[in-house]
């Protein structure tokens, strides 16, 4: 067994091996002891050290004492020299501990993310909805049906539910549009009722403790940069430069990841072109296409569960509001009298408790309005804003 293999061996497995070896050793000892003859036992008894004649005082206080004092001096020298050497290496050990903790944190988060059917250690099932590598997927969901007055439709004395296939978003880019506080808030408290995303944190009634939430959030940040070598290099350089502050390192690395994302083949511009190339979407503007790709999930009811087998085969009025506010009827123009303020809000979002527009206030920092500066170019944001102001 190599040293690397031993280090990566789970502690429980090592403990089991040690216990088995100890039990086998004890059994061998018992068997051998029971096989000894009385004559051998008698000889051992007569030759026992405590029956031997003790040395006289000259031996005890002469060579024997000198030998013990000599060994004491040697051991004291080892301690006197070894402790300063150990202390000099303490800084490096602390640095390595921080580095190791950061790495282990996102790796633990990756395990939490795994499917509930993963082997040998099942995760919490994030991958079952969001895809094996966070690329997006589908969640089966029973959606409550509401009357026009806001009450739930009843059927046979129970709330009527419609089975839908919910388009779970790609979260390999979630850290490019939400800060880590927002990500944690969504993980802890979920997305609210009538939506598949549950509350995972203990504070929200879920099963994950604070450390697990941190680990999962770190994995999502790692997931957003790992595909882009310049972003990974930026993280490592900044981490070493700033005294091993992972949050600051991620902040810079995510900006670089956003730049690389916009240059990649899967960038929003290419997605919009592909979207507009579909015959059913003919006649749409670039702003409308980008809105449908990036904004409609929150601002258009039914966008996430368009299926031909339910009453929700088509989404409601574009931008009519659902998780996010209603954007129709010139509401955006009233909230943002100038297009510049509107563009700034879509680009950068706003911190919790801060005002925006003519009368808006960001009430909480958790899954609210994302910032799109990392994923969309200024021209793309402008196209979206122009479309929203036309609704």
N, C-alpha and C positions, 0 to 999 in steps of 0.2 A: 504494500500500500504506500503510495507516494504521500508527501506532506500535503500537497494540494487536495488530494482525495480525503485525507484525514480532516483537514480544515473544513471542507464542505460537507462532511458527514453530519447528519442531524444528531444533536446531543442525546436524544432518546435512544438512538441506535447504539451509540458508544456506551451508554449506561447499561444497556442490555448485554452487550458483549462483555463488559467488565464483570457484571453480575454472574453471567454464565461461567466465565473463567474462574471466579472466586469459588463458586459452588463446586465445580469440577476439582479444583485444587484441594478443597476441604475433604471431598470424598476420597481422593487419592491418599491424603494424609491419614484418614481414618483406617483405610484398608491396610496401608503399610504398617501403621502402629499395631494393629491387631495381629499382624503376622509375625511380630517379634517374639522370640522364645524367652522363657523366664531367665535362662542363663544370660542372655544378652541384656535383659533389663537389669539383672543383678549387677553385671559388670558396669553398666552405665551408672548405676546408683553409687557403686563404690568409687568410681572415677569422677564423680561430679565435682565441679570446681569448688563448691562450698565445703567439700570434705578435705580438700587439699590443705597442706600446711601453709599458713600465711607467711609471706616474707618478713624478715626482721625490719627494724626501724631504719637501718642504714639503707636498705633497698627502697623502702617506701619514700624516704626523705632524700634520696639521692637520685640515681638515674631515672627512676619511675616518675618522681616529681618533676624533674627537669623535662622529661618527655611530654608530660601533660602541659606544663607551662609553655613549652615550645609550640605545641599545637594551638594553645590558646592565643599566643602572640600571632601566629600565622592567620588564624580565623579573624582576629581583631583587625589585622591589616587588610584582609579581604573586605571586611565591612567598611573600614575607613576609606578605602579606595573605591569600592563598588557603589556606595551610596551617592557620592558626587557624580560618578559616571551615569548612574541611573537618573539622577536629577537633571543632568544636561540633556538627556534624551526625552525628558517629559514633554517638552514643547512639541517635538515631532510626533509623539504618541497622541497628544491631544488633537493635533492637526489631522492625523490619520483617523482618529475616532470620529471627528466631524465629517470628514470625507466619506468614511465608511457608513456613517449614519444616514447621510443624504442619499447615498447609493442604495442602501438597504431599504430606505423609506419608499422610494418609487418602485423598487422591486416588490416590496410587500403590497404596495398599491396595485401592481400588475396582477398579483395573485388574487386580490380581492375582486378585481375586474372580471376574472375568468367566469366562464359558464358554470352553471350549477351541475352540469354533467361532466366537467373537466376531470381528468385523471392525472395524478392520484389524489390531488387536493382540489375539490370543487370550490369555486368562488361564490360571490354573492349574486352572480347572474347578470352583471352589466352587459357582458358580451352577448347574452341571449337576445337583447333588444338592439344594442348599438353596434353589433358586428364584432367579429373576433379581434380586430385591431382598431375598433372605434370608427370604422368607415361609414356607419349608419346601417339601419336594418328596419325590421318590422316588428311591432308588438301587437299581440292579440289583446283586444280590450272590449269590454262591454260598456257602452256609452249611455248614460242616463239621458232620456228625452224630456225636453221641457216645453211647456205651453208658452204662448206668446206673453202671458202675464208673469212668467218667471217661475211658475209652479211646475213640479214634476208630473209628467203624464203617468196615470195609474192604469194598471192592467191586472185584472184578477186580484185586486187589493194590494198589489205590489208595484214598486216603481218599474216602469217599462225600461228595458235595456235593449240596446241595439248592438249586436256584435260588429266590430269594425277592425280593420287592419290599420294600425296607427304607424305612420312613417316616423320611426325614431331617428333623431338627427345624428349626423356625423359628429363625434366628439373628439376626433383626432385633431381638430382645429379649434376646439372650444376655448383653449387658453389664448388663442389669437384674438378673441373678441370679448372675453370676460376676464377680469382680474381674479386673483386667487381668492379674495374675500367673497366675491360673487359666486365663484365655483363652489366654495364650501357651503354657502347659504343654500344653494340649490340641492347639494348633496344632503344636507342636514334636514331641510324642510320640504324637499320635493317641489312639485309644481302646482300643488293645490288639488282640490277635488275635481272629479270628472276628467282626469288626465292620468296616463299610465305611470308617469314618473313619481315613485313613492318617496316618502321621507325616510332617509337612511340613518340619520344621526339620532342619538339617544334623546337629544333635546327636542327633536321633532317627532318622537315616538318610534324611531327606527331601531335597527339592531347594531349599528356601528358606533363604537366609542370615538372620542375625539382623536386619538392617535390614528385610528383607521381612516377617519375622514381626512386627516392631514396626509396620510400615505396615499390615498386615492387621488387627492388633489395634486400631489407631487407627481404621480404617474401621468395624470392628464397633461401637466405642464411638460413633462419629459416627452410624452407622445407627440406634442406639438412641435418639438424641435429636433427629434431624433432622425427625421428623414432628411435633414438639411445639415451637411457637414459644416458650413460656415457658422450656423447657429450653435452647433455643439462646441465648436472651437471657441466661439465667443463666450459661451457659458464657462468653459474651463479657464479661459484667460481672465475673465472678470472675477471668477470665484477665487483664483489665486491672488489677484490684485487687491481685492477689497477685504481680505482677511477672512475669507470663507463664509460669506453671507450668500446663502443660496437664493434668497428672494431677489437680491440685487442682480445676481448673475442671471436668473431667469428673466428678469425685466429686460435686460439688454439682449439676451439671446432670442426672446420672443419677437423683438423688433426685427432682428435679422431674419428670423423664420418667416415673418410676414412678408419681408422683401422677397425672399426666395419663393414663397407661395405665390405671390403675384406674378412671378416670372415663369412658374411651372406650367406644364401643359394643362393642368387641371385648374388654372386660374379662373377667376370670375368672368373675365372677358370672353374666354373660350366657351365657358358654360353658357353664357348669354347667347353667343353666336349659335351654339348647338341648339339651344332652346328655341331661338327664333327660326332656326332652319326646319323645325317640325311644322308641317302644314297646318295643324290645328292652331298654331300660335302666330300664323301670318297676320300681319297688320299691327302687331304690337311694337311699341317703341323699346329702345334699349333699357330705358328706365323702368318700364313695366316688366320687362323680362327679368331684370335684376331684382326688382321688388318681389316678384314671384319666387325667385330662387332664394332670397335671403331674408325677406321681411314678412312675407305672407303667412308663414308658420304661426306667428304671434298675432298679426293684425287682421287676418282673414279667417273667420270661423269655418271650420271644416276642411281647411287646407291639408291638415295632417292625416285625415282619414277618408280620402276620396276612394270609395270602392263602389263597384257597380251593383252590389248585392244588398245595399241598405238604402235608407231614406237620405243618406248623405252622399249620393253619387256625385254631386257637384258642390263646391264650396259656396258660401254665402257671398254677399257683395264684397268685392275686392276692397280691402282696407276698412271694412265695416266694423272692425274691432272684435276682440275675444279675450285672449290673454293680455294683449296690448290694447291701447285705447283706439277708439274710432277715429279714422283719419279722413273720413268723407265729409261732404258738405262744407268744404273750405275750413274745417276745424284747424288744420295745420297752418293756414294763413293767419287765422286769429291768434293761435298760440305763438307763431313766429312771424311777426309783421315783416321782417326782412329775411330774404333768402339766405343771407350770410349766417344769421343766427341758427337757422334751420340746418344748414350744412355743418356748422360747428357741432351741433348737438348729435347729429347722426355720425359724424366722424369721431368724436371724442367721448360721447356719453356725458354723464355728470355724476359727481360724487354724492354719497348719501347726505341728505339734508340741505343740499345746495339747490338754488332756484335755477330755472331755465325758461327761456321764452318769456311770454308776457305774464304768465301766471302759474307756471308749473313748478313743482318741487319734487325732487327725488326723495320719496318717503323711506325707502329702504335700499340697501346695497346687496341685493341678492336675486339674481336672475331677472333684473329689470332690463332697461335699455342697454344693449351691448355697445361697445365702441367698435367702429368699423375701419379705423385707420390702418390696421394691420392687414386686413383682407381685401379692401377695396381701394382703388385709386381715387384721387380727388375728382376726376372726370366721372367715374362711376357713381360716386356719392352724389355729385351734382345731378346726374341723370335721374337717380332715385328721388331726390328732393323735388325736382321739377315734376315728376310723375305724381308724387304725393300731393303736391300743391294744386294739382289739376283735378283731384278726386272730389 
